[in-house]
Amino acid sequence: MPKLTIRQWPLPIETGKRTILDAALDRGVPFPHGCRTGECGACKCLLLSGDVTMKNYDNGALTDSEKSAGFVLACRAKPRADVHVAWLGGTVAVELPVRRLRAQITNIEQVSPIIKRLYLWPEEPLQFAAGQFARLKFADLPARS
């Protein structure tokens, strides 16, 4: 079973068939992350050694040049063997819980022929940190970032 070691964490972690991020979070590691779907890049880390497979992520979150430089997205990376990683920045970002909120659309602005800006009024105050994003869902349509 592959073992995960993280430069900023003192103990090795058994990964099983889980991603680096899932294995780390299950063991209480405060691994920086955001969307957990390969869209935001908040869990981008440097693969110091080992090999992983990665599927279904946004090329904006991890560019080809970053990938060739050894970066991976912890939320998408499943170790093939023992791996050693380091998250970026050396410290943990502010952890805000993922929440589901209802909001009312107060205005719609046509920014370009294919882009609309929505102004939302949430049912309760929304805490966020710079760089975070939201996934919006309308009725039975798929959620969009």
C-alpha atoms as one frame of an Amber mdcrd trajectory, in Angstrom:
protein
   0.000   0.000   0.000   1.514   3.387  -0.991   2.750   5.684   1.766   2.511
   9.448   1.619   5.004  11.731   3.312   4.443  15.479   3.420   7.304  17.900
   4.051   5.152  19.935   6.467   3.797  16.906   8.404   5.840  14.666  10.726
   4.167  11.283  10.126   3.788   9.076   7.027   0.246   8.302   5.852  -1.161
   5.161   4.205  -3.022   6.260   1.078  -4.764   3.094  -0.047  -6.623   3.964
  -3.247  -7.387   7.516  -2.119  -6.032  10.766  -3.496  -3.193  12.549  -1.707
  -5.665  15.128  -0.397  -8.253  12.619   0.853  -5.605  10.521   2.605  -4.093
  13.612   4.239  -7.413  15.073   5.378  -8.549  11.691   6.761  -5.459  11.750
   9.035  -6.110  15.310  10.217  -3.459  16.999   8.087  -4.398  20.666   7.461
  -3.571  20.313   3.752  -4.448  23.505   1.822  -7.375  22.912  -0.522 -10.479
  24.472  -1.994 -12.835  22.861  -4.486 -11.645  19.226  -4.206 -12.579  18.775
  -7.890  -9.427  19.893  -9.726 -10.790  23.306 -10.678  -9.223  25.852  -8.296
  -5.560  24.860  -7.858  -5.542  25.548  -4.107  -4.172  22.037  -3.393  -1.339
  22.362  -5.919   1.795  20.849  -4.450   5.259  19.788  -5.518   5.808  16.077
  -6.049   9.292  15.617  -4.573   9.446  11.880  -5.253   7.215   9.053  -6.395
   4.624   8.687  -9.125   0.915   9.539  -9.310  -1.973   9.319 -11.751  -4.221
  12.339 -12.233  -7.581  12.481 -13.991 -10.268  15.069 -14.640  -8.791  18.425
 -13.712  -8.945  21.892 -15.223  -5.840  22.869 -17.219  -6.169  26.348 -15.697
  -5.633  24.862 -12.230  -2.500  22.973 -13.349  -0.841  23.998 -16.602   1.261
  21.649 -18.725   4.410  23.582 -17.771   3.592  23.266 -14.043   2.930  19.552
 -14.481   6.258  19.049 -16.271   7.972  21.002 -13.451   6.704  18.398 -10.970
   3.546  19.981  -9.609   0.385  17.954  -8.988  -3.108  18.641  -7.688  -3.461
  16.737  -4.420  -7.234  16.390  -4.931  -6.711  14.532  -8.221  -3.393  12.725
  -7.595  -3.550   9.035  -6.667  -0.160   7.566  -5.705   1.082   4.575  -7.698
   3.859   3.995  -5.147   5.284   5.835  -2.145   5.211   9.605  -2.679   6.721
  12.646  -0.974   5.093  16.067  -1.503   5.334  19.627  -0.242   2.419  22.022
  -0.326   3.162  25.520  -1.542   3.876  28.451   0.745   4.828  26.438   3.826
   1.763  27.534   5.804  -1.885  26.587   5.811  -4.477  28.937   4.368  -7.450
  30.128   6.389  -9.864  27.206   6.593 -13.450  28.183   5.927 -16.065  25.447
   5.871 -17.804  24.474   2.650 -21.401  25.599   2.981 -24.553  25.392   0.912
 -26.490  28.676   0.830 -29.566  29.922  -0.938 -29.340  33.330  -2.574 -31.568
  35.671  -4.524 -30.412  37.120  -7.849 -30.661  40.916  -7.517 -29.250  41.911
 -10.923 -27.983  40.341 -14.158 -25.451  42.271 -16.229 -24.467  41.295 -19.802
 -20.650  41.612 -19.729 -20.043  40.222 -23.230 -22.083  38.273 -25.788 -21.410
  35.026 -23.895 -20.774  36.196 -20.291 -23.289  37.400 -17.730 -22.452  38.784
 -14.287 -24.885  37.782 -11.557 -25.390  39.823  -8.416 -26.468  37.592  -5.537
 -27.897  38.343  -2.094 -27.206  35.307   0.160 -29.662  34.273   2.867 -26.919
  34.746   5.488 -23.516  36.486   5.568 -20.852  34.793   3.491 -17.272  34.524
   4.750 -14.590  34.046   2.129 -10.871  34.462   1.527  -9.303  36.082  -1.518
  -9.064  33.618  -4.399 -11.939  31.405  -3.317 -14.864  30.739  -5.615 -18.390
  29.418  -5.461 -20.230  26.709  -7.358 -23.662  27.910  -8.424 -26.612  25.630
  -9.080 -29.938  26.567 -10.620 -32.837  24.123 -10.403 -31.849  20.791 -11.992
 -28.974  22.215 -14.076 -25.390  21.083 -13.356 -23.424  23.224 -10.878 -20.919
  25.659 -12.394 -17.900  27.358 -10.809
